[in-house]
Structures are given as C-alpha cells and as structure tokens.
Amino acid sequence: MPTLKQRLAAGESVVVCAVGRVLQHNFIQLIGVAGGFDGLWIDMEHVGITNEQLEITTLAARAHGLDTFCRIPPTDYATVTRCYEAGAGGVMAAQIFTAAQAEEFVRWAKFAPRGNRGLNTGGWDARFTTIPAAEFCRKANDEHMVAIQIETLQSLEEVDAIAAIDGVDLLFVGPADLSQALGVTGEFFHEKCLAAIDRVAAACAKHNKPWGAVSFSPQHAEMLVSKGCRLLSPTNDTRLVLAGINAVKQDFARFFK
C-alpha cells in the first residue's frame, strides 16, 4: 500500500484520524472497515502508550491498509526509533520551538549519513532482521515520514527555516495550541490564526513541502483546504465514540430521559 509520505509526495490529499484515548485493536479495525480514512496518527504526547500497544495498533492498521505516524514530545531520542521499530510509518514532533530543535529531531529519525539513529534490525521496519543492514538504512531514510508541528510562537517565527530542513516531510498545524500561543484560545477564525496559517502555507509552498492540520468543523476544514492543507485530521477516537453515543440518543430520543 502507498504510505502517507508517498501519497503526499505525489500531490495527493489525505484524511487521517487521531487515536490514543480509545486505543484498542478492534476499534482500530472498525475505523478501517468503515473506510474513508487514509491513515491514523497515534497521540503519544497526551497519552501513555506501551510498546506492545503500539505494535498491536500498527499491526491492526496495516491489516486495513492504514498507514500510521506517532506524535511524540521531542524529548527522548529512543522513542523515535521505537516508534519505527514498532511499525509506525512516521513520527511527528510536538511542541517544537526552533529550527535547530527540528533539525535535531530529524537526526534522531535518520540513519547516517543524514542522522544518528541507532541501527537495530530486530524490529518490524527491518522485517525482524530479514532486510540487510545497509539496504534497511537506505529504505528507512527514504520511506519513513518526519513531521514537525507548528504550534508555538517561536516555531511560527522560524517556520521558513523549519520547512527548509532536508528530511522534514510535513508541517502540521496544531490550531488549539497555536491559538493559545497567539492569545486567542479557541478562536480558530481569528485574524491572528488565519495569518499564522497563511504563514505556514507560504513556507511550505516556498520549499515544496505539504502541510496538514487538525480541524474542528467542516467550515474550519474548508478554510484549511482552501489555503493548501493536504493532510486533514477532522476527528479523533473520543469524538467518534461521542458521535456514536449522540446518534443513538437522537435516534431513540423518546426512550431517554
């Protein structure tokens, strides 16, 4: 199956779902069976997820043609490689402030000569030692996706330099934290938020990089796409569950007090 990185590089647009709070293999399979989503991003910033949970999640996703990437805090080199070895197709750094910090994250994610990732062929990405080491390193550097979140004032200031980094495949707007940083928490159509999105879009266009974002409403999604967003994240696992509960309550309204 084509990866999210490959599809974005080919100029396609993709829709992804965030998961983390309701991380169970059958739920992941339900998303796959329902269809429509091109991939999942796994929130390891706000949720503590074990390595076994991650392995099972990526396995269930692959079974339904869903690529995955993990959002992680940029605080631990080892977590980056563990995500890849567990089967994730990419990693995304949350709470990035500077281009130098983004460069460090890329180096954690890449083997030599681009980076300093530790070589271990025992995980899924090397098919459990069955891919020769040199070939594995080349494939991993080429195929794995590295995304950087733009959600702080300093990352917004340095967005052009971040987009220019070799090895950064995607910029991802975190509109909630970005609105908070801009002093207009939750006002996603505020002129400050719109100007920030324009700035990200311009940097990505300049350096021929795709960008993505979380969206909170169809109107917000339309605005993002109109400005060039090609990886749209319109919902997460808890929102999906609540939508299902609310749909049942609405359908059977007269039976609920």
ZAPALO-330256 format. One record per residue (C-alpha): residue number from 0; residue in three letters; x, y, z. Coordinates in Angstrom, 1 decimal, always signed. Example, Ala and Ser with C-alpha at 12.3 -4.5 7.8 and 13.67 -1.06 7.14 Angstrom:
2
{timi=0; vexnu=ala; xx=+12.3; yy=-4.5; zz=+7.8}
{timi=1; vexnu=ser; xx=+13.7; yy=-1.1; zz=+7.1}
END
This chain:
257
{timi=0; vexnu=met; xx=+0.0; yy=+0.0; zz=+0.0}
{timi=1; vexnu=pro; xx=+1.3; yy=+3.6; zz=-0.6}
{timi=2; vexnu=thr; xx=+2.3; yy=+5.3; zz=+2.5}
{timi=3; vexnu=leu; xx=+1.1; yy=+8.8; zz=+3.6}
{timi=4; vexnu=lys; xx=+4.5; yy=+10.1; zz=+2.7}
{timi=5; vexnu=gln; xx=+4.3; yy=+8.7; zz=-0.8}
{timi=6; vexnu=arg; xx=+0.8; yy=+9.9; zz=-1.4}
{timi=7; vexnu=leu; xx=+1.7; yy=+13.5; zz=-0.2}
{timi=8; vexnu=ala; xx=+4.8; yy=+13.5; zz=-2.3}
{timi=9; vexnu=ala; xx=+2.7; yy=+12.6; zz=-5.3}
{timi=10; vexnu=gly; xx=+0.5; yy=+15.6; zz=-4.7}
{timi=11; vexnu=glu; xx=-2.5; yy=+13.8; zz=-3.2}
{timi=12; vexnu=ser; xx=-4.6; yy=+14.9; zz=-0.3}
{timi=13; vexnu=val; xx=-5.3; yy=+12.5; zz=+2.6}
{timi=14; vexnu=val; xx=-7.6; yy=+12.3; zz=+5.6}
{timi=15; vexnu=val; xx=-6.4; yy=+10.9; zz=+8.9}
{timi=16; vexnu=cys; xx=-7.9; yy=+10.1; zz=+12.3}
{timi=17; vexnu=ala; xx=-6.2; yy=+10.7; zz=+15.7}
{timi=18; vexnu=val; xx=-6.2; yy=+7.8; zz=+18.2}
{timi=19; vexnu=gly; xx=-4.9; yy=+7.4; zz=+21.7}
{timi=20; vexnu=arg; xx=-7.6; yy=+7.5; zz=+24.4}
{timi=21; vexnu=val; xx=-9.5; yy=+4.6; zz=+22.9}
{timi=22; vexnu=leu; xx=-6.6; yy=+2.5; zz=+21.7}
{timi=23; vexnu=gln; xx=-7.9; yy=-1.0; zz=+21.2}
{timi=24; vexnu=his; xx=-7.3; yy=-3.2; zz=+18.2}
{timi=25; vexnu=asn; xx=-11.0; yy=-3.8; zz=+17.4}
{timi=26; vexnu=phe; xx=-11.6; yy=-0.1; zz=+17.4}
{timi=27; vexnu=ile; xx=-8.7; yy=+0.4; zz=+15.0}
{timi=28; vexnu=gln; xx=-10.2; yy=-2.3; zz=+12.8}
{timi=29; vexnu=leu; xx=-13.6; yy=-0.6; zz=+12.9}
{timi=30; vexnu=ile; xx=-12.1; yy=+2.6; zz=+11.6}
{timi=31; vexnu=gly; xx=-10.5; yy=+0.5; zz=+8.8}
{timi=32; vexnu=val; xx=-13.7; yy=-1.4; zz=+8.0}
{timi=33; vexnu=ala; xx=-15.8; yy=+1.9; zz=+7.9}
{timi=34; vexnu=gly; xx=-13.4; yy=+3.2; zz=+5.2}
{timi=35; vexnu=gly; xx=-12.7; yy=+6.8; zz=+4.2}
{timi=36; vexnu=phe; xx=-9.6; yy=+7.4; zz=+6.3}
{timi=37; vexnu=asp; xx=-6.1; yy=+7.1; zz=+4.7}
{timi=38; vexnu=gly; xx=-4.2; yy=+6.7; zz=+7.9}
{timi=39; vexnu=leu; xx=-4.0; yy=+7.2; zz=+11.7}
{timi=40; vexnu=trp; xx=-1.9; yy=+9.3; zz=+13.9}
{timi=41; vexnu=ile; xx=-1.2; yy=+8.0; zz=+17.3}
{timi=42; vexnu=asp; xx=-1.1; yy=+10.5; zz=+20.1}
{timi=43; vexnu=met; xx=+1.8; yy=+9.6; zz=+22.4}
{timi=44; vexnu=glu; xx=+2.2; yy=+13.2; zz=+23.7}
{timi=45; vexnu=his; xx=-1.0; yy=+13.3; zz=+25.8}
{timi=46; vexnu=val; xx=-1.4; yy=+9.5; zz=+26.3}
{timi=47; vexnu=gly; xx=+0.9; yy=+7.0; zz=+27.8}
{timi=48; vexnu=ile; xx=+1.1; yy=+4.1; zz=+25.3}
{timi=49; vexnu=thr; xx=+3.2; yy=+0.9; zz=+25.8}
{timi=50; vexnu=asn; xx=+5.4; yy=-0.5; zz=+23.1}
{timi=51; vexnu=glu; xx=+3.1; yy=-3.6; zz=+22.9}
{timi=52; vexnu=gln; xx=+0.1; yy=-1.4; zz=+22.4}
{timi=53; vexnu=leu; xx=+1.9; yy=+0.5; zz=+19.7}
{timi=54; vexnu=glu; xx=+2.9; yy=-2.7; zz=+17.9}
{timi=55; vexnu=ile; xx=-0.7; yy=-4.1; zz=+18.1}
{timi=56; vexnu=thr; xx=-2.1; yy=-0.7; zz=+16.9}
{timi=57; vexnu=thr; xx=+0.1; yy=-0.5; zz=+13.8}
{timi=58; vexnu=leu; xx=-0.5; yy=-4.2; zz=+13.0}
{timi=59; vexnu=ala; xx=-4.3; yy=-3.7; zz=+13.1}
{timi=60; vexnu=ala; xx=-3.9; yy=-0.5; zz=+11.0}
{timi=61; vexnu=arg; xx=-1.8; yy=-2.3; zz=+8.4}
{timi=62; vexnu=ala; xx=-4.3; yy=-5.1; zz=+8.1}
{timi=63; vexnu=his; xx=-6.8; yy=-2.5; zz=+6.8}
{timi=64; vexnu=gly; xx=-4.4; yy=-0.5; zz=+4.6}
{timi=65; vexnu=leu; xx=-4.0; yy=+2.3; zz=+7.0}
{timi=66; vexnu=asp; xx=-0.5; yy=+4.0; zz=+7.4}
{timi=67; vexnu=thr; xx=+0.4; yy=+5.4; zz=+10.8}
{timi=68; vexnu=phe; xx=+2.6; yy=+8.0; zz=+12.4}
{timi=69; vexnu=cys; xx=+3.2; yy=+8.9; zz=+16.1}
{timi=70; vexnu=arg; xx=+3.0; yy=+12.3; zz=+17.7}
{timi=71; vexnu=ile; xx=+5.7; yy=+12.4; zz=+20.4}
{timi=72; vexnu=pro; xx=+7.3; yy=+15.0; zz=+22.5}
{timi=73; vexnu=pro; xx=+10.8; yy=+15.9; zz=+21.2}
{timi=74; vexnu=thr; xx=+12.5; yy=+14.9; zz=+24.5}
{timi=75; vexnu=asp; xx=+13.7; yy=+11.4; zz=+24.0}
{timi=76; vexnu=tyr; xx=+15.9; yy=+10.1; zz=+21.2}
{timi=77; vexnu=ala; xx=+15.0; yy=+6.5; zz=+21.9}
{timi=78; vexnu=thr; xx=+11.2; yy=+7.0; zz=+21.5}
{timi=79; vexnu=val; xx=+11.7; yy=+8.0; zz=+17.9}
{timi=80; vexnu=thr; xx=+13.4; yy=+4.8; zz=+16.8}
{timi=81; vexnu=arg; xx=+11.0; yy=+2.7; zz=+19.0}
{timi=82; vexnu=cys; xx=+8.0; yy=+4.1; zz=+17.0}
{timi=83; vexnu=tyr; xx=+9.6; yy=+3.0; zz=+13.7}
{timi=84; vexnu=glu; xx=+10.6; yy=-0.4; zz=+15.0}
{timi=85; vexnu=ala; xx=+7.1; yy=-1.0; zz=+16.4}
{timi=86; vexnu=gly; xx=+5.7; yy=-0.5; zz=+12.9}
{timi=87; vexnu=ala; xx=+4.7; yy=+3.2; zz=+12.6}
{timi=88; vexnu=gly; xx=+5.4; yy=+4.8; zz=+9.2}
{timi=89; vexnu=gly; xx=+6.4; yy=+8.1; zz=+10.7}
{timi=90; vexnu=val; xx=+7.0; yy=+10.3; zz=+13.7}
{timi=91; vexnu=met; xx=+5.7; yy=+13.8; zz=+14.4}
{timi=92; vexnu=ala; xx=+7.4; yy=+16.2; zz=+16.9}
{timi=93; vexnu=ala; xx=+5.1; yy=+18.2; zz=+19.1}
{timi=94; vexnu=gln; xx=+6.0; yy=+21.4; zz=+20.8}
{timi=95; vexnu=ile; xx=+8.9; yy=+22.3; zz=+18.6}
{timi=96; vexnu=phe; xx=+10.2; yy=+25.9; zz=+19.1}
{timi=97; vexnu=thr; xx=+13.3; yy=+26.3; zz=+16.9}
{timi=98; vexnu=ala; xx=+14.7; yy=+25.1; zz=+13.6}
{timi=99; vexnu=ala; xx=+17.7; yy=+23.8; zz=+15.5}
{timi=100; vexnu=gln; xx=+15.3; yy=+21.6; zz=+17.6}
{timi=101; vexnu=ala; xx=+13.6; yy=+20.4; zz=+14.5}
{timi=102; vexnu=glu; xx=+17.0; yy=+19.5; zz=+12.9}
{timi=103; vexnu=glu; xx=+17.9; yy=+17.5; zz=+16.0}
{timi=104; vexnu=phe; xx=+14.6; yy=+15.6; zz=+15.7}
{timi=105; vexnu=val; xx=+15.3; yy=+14.8; zz=+12.1}
{timi=106; vexnu=arg; xx=+18.8; yy=+13.5; zz=+13.0}
{timi=107; vexnu=trp; xx=+17.2; yy=+11.2; zz=+15.6}
{timi=108; vexnu=ala; xx=+14.9; yy=+9.8; zz=+12.9}
{timi=109; vexnu=lys; xx=+17.5; yy=+9.2; zz=+10.2}
{timi=110; vexnu=phe; xx=+20.4; yy=+6.8; zz=+9.9}
{timi=111; vexnu=ala; xx=+23.9; yy=+8.0; zz=+8.8}
{timi=112; vexnu=pro; xx=+24.9; yy=+10.0; zz=+6.9}
{timi=113; vexnu=arg; xx=+21.8; yy=+12.2; zz=+7.4}
{timi=114; vexnu=gly; xx=+21.4; yy=+11.4; zz=+11.1}
{timi=115; vexnu=asn; xx=+22.5; yy=+9.4; zz=+14.0}
{timi=116; vexnu=arg; xx=+19.7; yy=+6.9; zz=+14.6}
{timi=117; vexnu=gly; xx=+20.9; yy=+3.7; zz=+16.3}
{timi=118; vexnu=leu; xx=+21.0; yy=+0.7; zz=+14.0}
{timi=119; vexnu=asn; xx=+18.9; yy=-2.3; zz=+15.1}
{timi=120; vexnu=thr; xx=+17.3; yy=-4.6; zz=+12.6}
{timi=121; vexnu=gly; xx=+15.2; yy=-6.6; zz=+15.1}
{timi=122; vexnu=gly; xx=+12.0; yy=-4.6; zz=+14.6}
{timi=123; vexnu=trp; xx=+9.2; yy=-4.5; zz=+12.2}
{timi=124; vexnu=asp; xx=+10.7; yy=-1.9; zz=+9.9}
{timi=125; vexnu=ala; xx=+13.6; yy=-4.2; zz=+9.1}
{timi=126; vexnu=arg; xx=+11.2; yy=-7.1; zz=+9.0}
{timi=127; vexnu=phe; xx=+12.8; yy=-8.7; zz=+12.0}
{timi=128; vexnu=thr; xx=+16.4; yy=-8.9; zz=+10.7}
{timi=129; vexnu=thr; xx=+15.4; yy=-10.1; zz=+7.2}
{timi=130; vexnu=ile; xx=+16.4; yy=-6.9; zz=+5.4}
{timi=131; vexnu=pro; xx=+20.2; yy=-6.5; zz=+5.2}
{timi=132; vexnu=ala; xx=+21.5; yy=-3.6; zz=+7.3}
{timi=133; vexnu=ala; xx=+22.7; yy=-1.3; zz=+4.5}
{timi=134; vexnu=glu; xx=+19.6; yy=-1.8; zz=+2.5}
{timi=135; vexnu=phe; xx=+17.4; yy=-1.2; zz=+5.6}
{timi=136; vexnu=cys; xx=+19.1; yy=+2.1; zz=+6.4}
{timi=137; vexnu=arg; xx=+18.6; yy=+3.3; zz=+2.9}
{timi=138; vexnu=lys; xx=+15.0; yy=+2.3; zz=+2.8}
{timi=139; vexnu=ala; xx=+14.2; yy=+3.7; zz=+6.2}
{timi=140; vexnu=asn; xx=+15.7; yy=+7.1; zz=+5.4}
{timi=141; vexnu=asp; xx=+13.8; yy=+7.2; zz=+2.2}
{timi=142; vexnu=glu; xx=+10.4; yy=+5.8; zz=+3.3}
{timi=143; vexnu=his; xx=+9.8; yy=+7.0; zz=+6.9}
{timi=144; vexnu=met; xx=+8.0; yy=+10.2; zz=+7.3}
{timi=145; vexnu=val; xx=+9.1; yy=+13.0; zz=+9.7}
{timi=146; vexnu=ala; xx=+6.6; yy=+15.7; zz=+10.6}
{timi=147; vexnu=ile; xx=+7.1; yy=+18.8; zz=+12.7}
{timi=148; vexnu=gln; xx=+4.2; yy=+20.5; zz=+14.5}
{timi=149; vexnu=ile; xx=+3.8; yy=+24.3; zz=+14.2}
{timi=150; vexnu=glu; xx=+2.0; yy=+25.3; zz=+17.4}
{timi=151; vexnu=thr; xx=+4.3; yy=+27.7; zz=+19.3}
{timi=152; vexnu=leu; xx=+5.1; yy=+31.3; zz=+18.6}
{timi=153; vexnu=gln; xx=+8.8; yy=+30.6; zz=+18.1}
{timi=154; vexnu=ser; xx=+8.1; yy=+27.8; zz=+15.6}
{timi=155; vexnu=leu; xx=+5.9; yy=+30.1; zz=+13.7}
{timi=156; vexnu=glu; xx=+8.6; yy=+32.7; zz=+13.6}
{timi=157; vexnu=glu; xx=+11.1; yy=+30.1; zz=+12.3}
{timi=158; vexnu=val; xx=+8.6; yy=+28.3; zz=+10.1}
{timi=159; vexnu=asp; xx=+10.5; yy=+29.1; zz=+6.9}
{timi=160; vexnu=ala; xx=+13.7; yy=+27.7; zz=+8.3}
{timi=161; vexnu=ile; xx=+11.9; yy=+24.6; zz=+9.6}
{timi=162; vexnu=ala; xx=+10.2; yy=+24.0; zz=+6.2}
{timi=163; vexnu=ala; xx=+13.7; yy=+24.2; zz=+4.5}
{timi=164; vexnu=ile; xx=+15.2; yy=+21.4; zz=+6.5}
{timi=165; vexnu=asp; xx=+16.1; yy=+18.3; zz=+4.5}
{timi=166; vexnu=gly; xx=+14.3; yy=+15.4; zz=+6.0}
{timi=167; vexnu=val; xx=+11.2; yy=+17.3; zz=+7.2}
{timi=168; vexnu=asp; xx=+8.4; yy=+15.8; zz=+5.1}
{timi=169; vexnu=leu; xx=+5.4; yy=+17.6; zz=+6.5}
{timi=170; vexnu=leu; xx=+4.5; yy=+20.6; zz=+8.7}
{timi=171; vexnu=phe; xx=+1.4; yy=+20.0; zz=+10.9}
{timi=172; vexnu=val; xx=-0.5; yy=+22.9; zz=+12.4}
{timi=173; vexnu=gly; xx=-1.8; yy=+22.4; zz=+15.9}
{timi=174; vexnu=pro; xx=-4.6; yy=+25.0; zz=+15.9}
{timi=175; vexnu=ala; xx=-5.6; yy=+24.7; zz=+19.5}
{timi=176; vexnu=asp; xx=-2.1; yy=+25.3; zz=+21.0}
{timi=177; vexnu=leu; xx=-1.3; yy=+27.9; zz=+18.3}
{timi=178; vexnu=ser; xx=-4.4; yy=+29.8; zz=+19.1}
{timi=179; vexnu=gln; xx=-3.4; yy=+29.7; zz=+22.8}
{timi=180; vexnu=ala; xx=+0.1; yy=+30.9; zz=+21.9}
{timi=181; vexnu=leu; xx=-1.4; yy=+33.8; zz=+19.9}
{timi=182; vexnu=gly; xx=-3.6; yy=+34.8; zz=+22.9}
{timi=183; vexnu=val; xx=-6.9; yy=+33.9; zz=+21.2}
{timi=184; vexnu=thr; xx=-7.6; yy=+30.5; zz=+22.6}
{timi=185; vexnu=gly; xx=-10.2; yy=+28.6; zz=+20.6}
{timi=186; vexnu=glu; xx=-10.9; yy=+31.4; zz=+18.2}
{timi=187; vexnu=phe; xx=-9.8; yy=+29.5; zz=+15.1}
{timi=188; vexnu=phe; xx=-11.1; yy=+32.0; zz=+12.7}
{timi=189; vexnu=his; xx=-9.4; yy=+34.9; zz=+14.4}
{timi=190; vexnu=glu; xx=-7.3; yy=+37.1; zz=+12.1}
{timi=191; vexnu=lys; xx=-4.2; yy=+36.1; zz=+14.1}
{timi=192; vexnu=cys; xx=-4.9; yy=+32.4; zz=+13.5}
{timi=193; vexnu=leu; xx=-5.6; yy=+32.9; zz=+9.8}
{timi=194; vexnu=ala; xx=-2.5; yy=+34.9; zz=+9.4}
{timi=195; vexnu=ala; xx=-0.5; yy=+32.1; zz=+11.1}
{timi=196; vexnu=ile; xx=-1.9; yy=+29.5; zz=+8.8}
{timi=197; vexnu=asp; xx=-1.1; yy=+31.7; zz=+5.8}
{timi=198; vexnu=arg; xx=+2.5; yy=+31.9; zz=+7.0}
{timi=199; vexnu=val; xx=+2.8; yy=+28.1; zz=+7.3}
{timi=200; vexnu=ala; xx=+1.2; yy=+27.7; zz=+3.9}
{timi=201; vexnu=ala; xx=+3.7; yy=+30.2; zz=+2.3}
{timi=202; vexnu=ala; xx=+6.7; yy=+28.5; zz=+3.9}
{timi=203; vexnu=cys; xx=+5.6; yy=+25.1; zz=+2.6}
{timi=204; vexnu=ala; xx=+4.9; yy=+26.4; zz=-0.9}
{timi=205; vexnu=lys; xx=+8.3; yy=+28.0; zz=-1.0}
{timi=206; vexnu=his; xx=+10.1; yy=+24.8; zz=+0.0}
{timi=207; vexnu=asn; xx=+7.7; yy=+22.4; zz=-1.8}
{timi=208; vexnu=lys; xx=+6.5; yy=+20.7; zz=+1.4}
{timi=209; vexnu=pro; xx=+3.0; yy=+19.6; zz=+2.2}
{timi=210; vexnu=trp; xx=+1.3; yy=+20.7; zz=+5.4}
{timi=211; vexnu=gly; xx=-1.5; yy=+19.3; zz=+7.5}
{timi=212; vexnu=ala; xx=-3.7; yy=+20.3; zz=+10.4}
{timi=213; vexnu=val; xx=-6.3; yy=+19.3; zz=+12.9}
{timi=214; vexnu=ser; xx=-9.8; yy=+20.6; zz=+12.1}
{timi=215; vexnu=phe; xx=-12.7; yy=+21.2; zz=+14.4}
{timi=216; vexnu=ser; xx=-15.6; yy=+21.8; zz=+12.0}
{timi=217; vexnu=pro; xx=-16.5; yy=+21.4; zz=+8.3}
{timi=218; vexnu=gln; xx=-16.2; yy=+25.2; zz=+8.0}
{timi=219; vexnu=his; xx=-12.7; yy=+25.1; zz=+9.5}
{timi=220; vexnu=ala; xx=-11.7; yy=+22.2; zz=+7.3}
{timi=221; vexnu=glu; xx=-12.9; yy=+24.1; zz=+4.2}
{timi=222; vexnu=met; xx=-10.8; yy=+27.1; zz=+5.2}
{timi=223; vexnu=leu; xx=-7.7; yy=+24.9; zz=+5.7}
{timi=224; vexnu=val; xx=-8.1; yy=+23.1; zz=+2.4}
{timi=225; vexnu=ser; xx=-8.6; yy=+26.4; zz=+0.6}
{timi=226; vexnu=lys; xx=-5.2; yy=+27.5; zz=+1.9}
{timi=227; vexnu=gly; xx=-3.5; yy=+24.4; zz=+0.7}
{timi=228; vexnu=cys; xx=-3.8; yy=+21.9; zz=+3.6}
{timi=229; vexnu=arg; xx=-3.3; yy=+18.3; zz=+2.1}
{timi=230; vexnu=leu; xx=-3.3; yy=+16.2; zz=+5.3}
{timi=231; vexnu=leu; xx=-6.6; yy=+16.8; zz=+7.2}
{timi=232; vexnu=ser; xx=-7.3; yy=+15.4; zz=+10.6}
{timi=233; vexnu=pro; xx=-11.0; yy=+16.1; zz=+11.2}
{timi=234; vexnu=thr; xx=-11.7; yy=+13.8; zz=+14.2}
{timi=235; vexnu=asn; xx=-10.2; yy=+11.6; zz=+16.9}
{timi=236; vexnu=asp; xx=-11.2; yy=+8.4; zz=+18.7}
{timi=237; vexnu=thr; xx=-13.1; yy=+10.1; zz=+21.6}
{timi=238; vexnu=arg; xx=-15.0; yy=+12.3; zz=+19.1}
{timi=239; vexnu=leu; xx=-16.0; yy=+9.2; zz=+17.1}
{timi=240; vexnu=val; xx=-17.3; yy=+7.4; zz=+20.2}
{timi=241; vexnu=leu; xx=-19.3; yy=+10.5; zz=+21.4}
{timi=242; vexnu=ala; xx=-20.7; yy=+11.0; zz=+17.9}
{timi=243; vexnu=gly; xx=-22.0; yy=+7.4; zz=+18.0}
{timi=244; vexnu=ile; xx=-23.5; yy=+7.8; zz=+21.5}
{timi=245; vexnu=asn; xx=-25.2; yy=+11.1; zz=+20.5}
{timi=246; vexnu=ala; xx=-26.5; yy=+9.5; zz=+17.3}
{timi=247; vexnu=val; xx=-28.1; yy=+6.7; zz=+19.3}
{timi=248; vexnu=lys; xx=-29.6; yy=+9.1; zz=+21.8}
{timi=249; vexnu=gln; xx=-31.0; yy=+11.2; zz=+19.0}
{timi=250; vexnu=asp; xx=-32.5; yy=+8.2; zz=+17.1}
{timi=251; vexnu=phe; xx=-34.0; yy=+6.8; zz=+20.3}
{timi=252; vexnu=ala; xx=-34.7; yy=+10.2; zz=+21.8}
{timi=253; vexnu=arg; xx=-38.1; yy=+9.3; zz=+23.3}
{timi=254; vexnu=phe; xx=-36.6; yy=+6.4; zz=+25.3}
{timi=255; vexnu=phe; xx=-34.0; yy=+8.6; zz=+27.0}
{timi=256; vexnu=lys; xx=-35.0; yy=+10.9; zz=+29.9}
END
